[in-house]
Amino acid sequence: MIEVSVGSVTSKGQVTIPKEIRDTLGISEGDKVIFLIDGDVVVLRKVRDMKLSEVLLRQKPWPESSLEYQRRLRQEWQRQ
């Protein structure tokens, strides 16, 4: 893996993808990207020629069902 550039995280958790990376991956405004986590490494990949839902289905098994996730979020929101 090659380190290309450094970005900063904003107060909203946003990071600008450096121009060199956007150019290399062919990423432009409106394109979808997916983040893959491997330990403490995050890989950004452009979603090409497929629906985002298809990409997410390939990432299974998920640690919890969508219903369990929604219930957990509701409980967290109620605690705040």
C-alpha positions in Angstrom: 0.0 0.0 0.0 1.3 3.5 -0.9 0.7 6.6 1.1 -0.4 9.3 -1.4 -1.7 12.2 0.6 -3.0 13.4 3.9 -6.4 14.8 4.7 -8.0 16.4 7.7 -11.3 15.5 9.4 -13.8 18.3 9.9 -16.0 18.8 12.9 -18.7 17.0 11.0 -16.5 14.0 10.4 -15.9 14.8 6.7 -12.7 14.3 4.8 -11.9 15.6 1.4 -10.5 12.9 -0.9 -7.2 14.3 -2.2 -7.2 15.2 -5.9 -4.5 12.7 -6.8 -6.7 9.9 -5.4 -9.9 11.2 -7.1 -8.0 11.4 -10.4 -6.4 7.9 -10.0 -9.8 6.3 -9.1 -11.8 8.4 -11.5 -14.0 9.7 -8.7 -16.1 12.8 -9.5 -19.0 14.6 -7.8 -22.0 12.3 -7.2 -20.0 9.1 -7.4 -20.5 6.5 -4.7 -17.6 5.1 -2.6 -17.4 2.3 -0.1 -15.2 2.1 3.0 -13.7 -1.3 3.8 -12.3 -1.8 7.3 -9.4 -4.2 8.0 -8.2 -3.7 11.6 -7.0 -0.1 11.9 -6.8 0.3 8.1 -9.6 1.7 6.0 -9.7 1.2 2.3 -11.8 3.5 0.1 -13.1 2.0 -3.1 -15.2 3.5 -5.9 -18.5 1.7 -6.5 -18.4 0.8 -10.2 -21.2 -0.5 -12.4 -23.3 -1.9 -9.6 -25.9 -0.8 -7.1 -24.6 0.1 -3.7 -27.0 -2.5 -2.2 -25.2 -5.2 -4.2 -21.9 -4.1 -2.9 -23.2 -4.1 0.7 -24.7 -7.6 0.3 -21.2 -8.9 -0.6 -20.0 -7.7 2.7 -22.1 -10.1 4.7 -22.3 -11.6 7.2 -23.2 -8.5 9.1 -22.6 -8.6 12.9 -26.3 -7.8 13.5 -29.5 -7.7 11.4 -30.9 -4.4 10.2 -33.8 -4.8 12.7 -31.4 -5.3 15.6 -29.3 -2.3 14.4 -32.4 -0.1 14.3 -33.5 -1.2 17.8 -30.0 -0.5 19.2 -30.0 2.9 17.6 -33.4 3.7 19.1 -32.1 2.7 22.5 -29.0 4.8 22.2 -31.1 7.8 21.1 -33.5 7.4 24.0 -30.5 7.5 26.4 -29.4 10.9 25.1 
